[in-house]
Amino acid sequence: MSIFDSGSSKPVKQSRIRVTLPVYLLILLIEECAEVIHRACKAIRFGIDEEYQGKSNREYLEEELVDLKATENMNRQHGNLHPTLNATEQAVKMGDKCAKVRKAFKYSDIECGTIHREYPTDTPRV
């Protein structure tokens, strides 16, 4: 039995849209991506270590990333995404992504001049 088996045969109100589980999980993935974006924007606007209701923006962002990862796993389990890559394949893909980010950062810096060179001491460099 899946955690999504509610066993309910309750009638749906006319104003509601019915979706399949795969579609529901994709909608959830979209929502979680938006929440990560929201928290990243808060960190930029107010500072990564600024606290709100007893937690820092860093902590909120980390929580949302965990939620996103959980949603990714549910989408994999229910066929919306391919099964998880093995560790080697994942490391290669992550390395490729890091190389793309470094290339884009270099372009932004050298060609566009949009990178500010004065880094706070606690900010990791790309």
Secondary structure, 3 states (H helix, E strand, C coil): CCCCCCCCCCCCCCCCCCCCHHHHHHHHHHHHHHHHHHHHHHHHHHCCCCEECCEEHHHHHHHHHHHHHHHHHHHHHCCCCCCCCCHHHHHHHHHHHHHHHHHHHHHHHHHHCCCCCCCCCCCCCC
